[in-house]
């Protein structure tokens, strides 16, 4: 695994995590 691949994988995971947290918080607010 190269540095570029690792960074891309990390950012993808972070984006997914952020989206999950956002959707979870919006569900809680309703």
HTML snippet that shows the backbone in 3Dmol.js (N, CA, C, O; Angstrom):
<script src="https://3Dmol.org/build/3Dmol-min.js"></script>
<div id="view" style="width:600px;height:400px;position:relative"></div>
<script>
const pdb = `
ATOM      1  N   UNK A   1       0.860  -1.201   0.000  1.00  0.00           N
ATOM      2  CA  UNK A   1       0.000   0.000   0.000  1.00  0.00           C
ATOM      3  C   UNK A   1       0.892   1.245   0.000  1.00  0.00           C
ATOM      4  O   UNK A   1       1.736   1.422   0.878  1.00  0.00           O
ATOM      5  N   UNK A   2       0.687   2.086  -0.987  1.00  0.00           N
ATOM      6  CA  UNK A   2       1.516   3.298  -1.076  1.00  0.00           C
ATOM      7  C   UNK A   2       0.928   4.408  -0.210  1.00  0.00           C
ATOM      8  O   UNK A   2      -0.200   4.311   0.272  1.00  0.00           O
ATOM      9  N   UNK A   3       1.717   5.461  -0.025  1.00  0.00           N
ATOM     10  CA  UNK A   3       1.253   6.589   0.807  1.00  0.00           C
ATOM     11  C   UNK A   3      -0.014   7.198   0.206  1.00  0.00           C
ATOM     12  O   UNK A   3      -0.965   7.482   0.934  1.00  0.00           O
ATOM     13  N   UNK A   4      -0.038   7.400  -1.101  1.00  0.00           N
ATOM     14  CA  UNK A   4      -1.210   8.000  -1.754  1.00  0.00           C
ATOM     15  C   UNK A   4      -2.457   7.154  -1.534  1.00  0.00           C
ATOM     16  O   UNK A   4      -3.527   7.676  -1.221  1.00  0.00           O
ATOM     17  N   UNK A   5      -2.307   5.847  -1.701  1.00  0.00           N
ATOM     18  CA  UNK A   5      -3.459   4.963  -1.501  1.00  0.00           C
ATOM     19  C   UNK A   5      -3.944   5.030  -0.059  1.00  0.00           C
ATOM     20  O   UNK A   5      -5.145   5.087   0.201  1.00  0.00           O
ATOM     21  N   UNK A   6      -2.994   5.022   0.878  1.00  0.00           N
ATOM     22  CA  UNK A   6      -3.362   5.066   2.297  1.00  0.00           C
ATOM     23  C   UNK A   6      -4.082   6.365   2.625  1.00  0.00           C
ATOM     24  O   UNK A   6      -5.085   6.363   3.338  1.00  0.00           O
ATOM     25  N   UNK A   7      -3.562   7.485   2.097  1.00  0.00           N
ATOM     26  CA  UNK A   7      -4.196   8.784   2.395  1.00  0.00           C
ATOM     27  C   UNK A   7      -5.586   8.836   1.787  1.00  0.00           C
ATOM     28  O   UNK A   7      -6.517   9.355   2.402  1.00  0.00           O
ATOM     29  N   UNK A   8      -5.730   8.299   0.572  1.00  0.00           N
ATOM     30  CA  UNK A   8      -7.052   8.316  -0.057  1.00  0.00           C
ATOM     31  C   UNK A   8      -8.019   7.444   0.742  1.00  0.00           C
ATOM     32  O   UNK A   8      -9.170   7.825   0.957  1.00  0.00           O
ATOM     33  N   UNK A   9      -7.555   6.286   1.177  1.00  0.00           N
ATOM     34  CA  UNK A   9      -8.391   5.389   1.978  1.00  0.00           C
ATOM     35  C   UNK A   9      -8.784   6.062   3.288  1.00  0.00           C
ATOM     36  O   UNK A   9      -9.928   5.954   3.730  1.00  0.00           O
ATOM     37  N   UNK A  10      -7.831   6.757   3.904  1.00  0.00           N
ATOM     38  CA  UNK A  10      -8.096   7.433   5.173  1.00  0.00           C
ATOM     39  C   UNK A  10      -9.143   8.531   4.988  1.00  0.00           C
ATOM     40  O   UNK A  10     -10.075   8.639   5.784  1.00  0.00           O
ATOM     41  N   UNK A  11      -8.990   9.348   3.935  1.00  0.00           N
ATOM     42  CA  UNK A  11      -9.937  10.443   3.710  1.00  0.00           C
ATOM     43  C   UNK A  11     -11.318   9.879   3.397  1.00  0.00           C
ATOM     44  O   UNK A  11     -12.327  10.427   3.841  1.00  0.00           O
ATOM     45  N   UNK A  12     -11.371   8.780   2.630  1.00  0.00           N
ATOM     46  CA  UNK A  12     -12.666   8.163   2.326  1.00  0.00           C
ATOM     47  C   UNK A  12     -13.343   7.705   3.611  1.00  0.00           C
ATOM     48  O   UNK A  12     -14.545   7.901   3.794  1.00  0.00           O
ATOM     49  N   UNK A  13     -12.555   7.086   4.507  1.00  0.00           N
ATOM     50  CA  UNK A  13     -13.121   6.608   5.765  1.00  0.00           C
ATOM     51  C   UNK A  13     -13.598   7.780   6.607  1.00  0.00           C
ATOM     52  O   UNK A  13     -14.650   7.707   7.242  1.00  0.00           O
ATOM     53  N   UNK A  14     -12.821   8.870   6.614  1.00  0.00           N
ATOM     54  CA  UNK A  14     -13.220  10.045   7.399  1.00  0.00           C
ATOM     55  C   UNK A  14     -14.517  10.632   6.845  1.00  0.00           C
ATOM     56  O   UNK A  14     -15.414  10.993   7.607  1.00  0.00           O
ATOM     57  N   UNK A  15     -14.616  10.728   5.511  1.00  0.00           N
ATOM     58  CA  UNK A  15     -15.829  11.270   4.900  1.00  0.00           C
ATOM     59  C   UNK A  15     -17.032  10.414   5.280  1.00  0.00           C
ATOM     60  O   UNK A  15     -18.086  10.941   5.638  1.00  0.00           O
ATOM     61  N   UNK A  16     -16.874   9.103   5.201  1.00  0.00           N
ATOM     62  CA  UNK A  16     -17.971   8.201   5.549  1.00  0.00           C
ATOM     63  C   UNK A  16     -18.367   8.382   7.010  1.00  0.00           C
ATOM     64  O   UNK A  16     -19.551   8.423   7.342  1.00  0.00           O
ATOM     65  N   UNK A  17     -17.361   8.489   7.881  1.00  0.00           N
ATOM     66  CA  UNK A  17     -17.625   8.659   9.311  1.00  0.00           C
ATOM     67  C   UNK A  17     -18.356   9.974   9.569  1.00  0.00           C
ATOM     68  O   UNK A  17     -19.305  10.018  10.352  1.00  0.00           O
ATOM     69  N   UNK A  18     -17.910  11.053   8.902  1.00  0.00           N
ATOM     70  CA  UNK A  18     -18.542  12.365   9.090  1.00  0.00           C
ATOM     71  C   UNK A  18     -19.990  12.315   8.612  1.00  0.00           C
ATOM     72  O   UNK A  18     -20.885  12.822   9.288  1.00  0.00           O
ATOM     73  N   UNK A  19     -20.225  11.703   7.447  1.00  0.00           N
ATOM     74  CA  UNK A  19     -21.590  11.609   6.927  1.00  0.00           C
ATOM     75  C   UNK A  19     -22.467  10.818   7.891  1.00  0.00           C
ATOM     76  O   UNK A  19     -23.624  11.173   8.119  1.00  0.00           O
ATOM     77  N   UNK A  20     -21.911   9.739   8.461  1.00  0.00           N
ATOM     78  CA  UNK A  20     -22.672   8.925   9.397  1.00  0.00           C
ATOM     79  C   UNK A  20     -23.040   9.747  10.628  1.00  0.00           C
ATOM     80  O   UNK A  20     -24.175   9.695  11.102  1.00  0.00           O
ATOM     81  N   UNK A  21     -22.072  10.506  11.140  1.00  0.00           N
ATOM     82  CA  UNK A  21     -22.328  11.328  12.329  1.00  0.00           C
ATOM     83  C   UNK A  21     -23.374  12.395  12.023  1.00  0.00           C
ATOM     84  O   UNK A  21     -24.259  12.657  12.838  1.00  0.00           O
ATOM     85  N   UNK A  22     -23.269  13.011  10.842  1.00  0.00           N
ATOM     86  CA  UNK A  22     -24.220  14.067  10.484  1.00  0.00           C
ATOM     87  C   UNK A  22     -25.628  13.495  10.381  1.00  0.00           C
ATOM     88  O   UNK A  22     -26.574  14.081  10.909  1.00  0.00           O
ATOM     89  N   UNK A  23     -25.776  12.364   9.710  1.00  0.00           N
ATOM     90  CA  UNK A  23     -27.102  11.773   9.556  1.00  0.00           C
ATOM     91  C   UNK A  23     -27.640  11.352  10.922  1.00  0.00           C
ATOM     92  O   UNK A  23     -28.834  11.486  11.189  1.00  0.00           O
ATOM     93  N   UNK A  24     -26.769  10.848  11.779  1.00  0.00           N
ATOM     94  CA  UNK A  24     -27.185  10.427  13.118  1.00  0.00           C
ATOM     95  C   UNK A  24     -27.678  11.630  13.919  1.00  0.00           C
ATOM     96  O   UNK A  24     -28.702  11.547  14.597  1.00  0.00           O
ATOM     97  N   UNK A  25     -26.952  12.747  13.843  1.00  0.00           N
ATOM     98  CA  UNK A  25     -27.341  13.937  14.607  1.00  0.00           C
ATOM     99  C   UNK A  25     -28.650  14.508  14.067  1.00  0.00           C
ATOM    100  O   UNK A  25     -29.495  14.957  14.841  1.00  0.00           O
ATOM    101  N   UNK A  26     -28.823  14.494  12.737  1.00  0.00           N
ATOM    102  CA  UNK A  26     -30.063  15.029  12.175  1.00  0.00           C
ATOM    103  C   UNK A  26     -31.235  14.152  12.603  1.00  0.00           C
ATOM    104  O   UNK A  26     -32.327  14.662  12.854  1.00  0.00           O
ATOM    105  N   UNK A  27     -31.023  12.849  12.688  1.00  0.00           N
ATOM    106  CA  UNK A  27     -32.095  11.948  13.129  1.00  0.00           C
ATOM    107  C   UNK A  27     -32.448  12.246  14.581  1.00  0.00           C
ATOM    108  O   UNK A  27     -33.622  12.228  14.952  1.00  0.00           O
ATOM    109  N   UNK A  28     -31.444  12.519  15.399  1.00  0.00           N
ATOM    110  CA  UNK A  28     -31.701  12.798  16.814  1.00  0.00           C
ATOM    111  C   UNK A  28     -32.460  14.114  16.990  1.00  0.00           C
ATOM    112  O   UNK A  28     -33.273  14.246  17.905  1.00  0.00           O
ATOM    113  N   UNK A  29     -32.193  15.085  16.115  1.00  0.00           N
ATOM    114  CA  UNK A  29     -32.814  16.406  16.285  1.00  0.00           C
ATOM    115  C   UNK A  29     -34.311  16.359  16.001  1.00  0.00           C
ATOM    116  O   UNK A  29     -35.050  17.222  16.474  1.00  0.00           O
ATOM    117  N   UNK A  30     -34.776  15.367  15.236  1.00  0.00           N
ATOM    118  CA  UNK A  30     -36.200  15.365  14.871  1.00  0.00           C
ATOM    119  C   UNK A  30     -37.057  14.738  15.957  1.00  0.00           C
ATOM    120  O   UNK A  30     -38.276  14.657  15.810  1.00  0.00           O
TER     121      UNK A  30
END
`;
const viewer = $3Dmol.createViewer("view");
viewer.addModel(pdb, "pdb");
viewer.setStyle({}, {cartoon: {color: "spectrum"}});
viewer.zoomTo();
viewer.render();
</script>
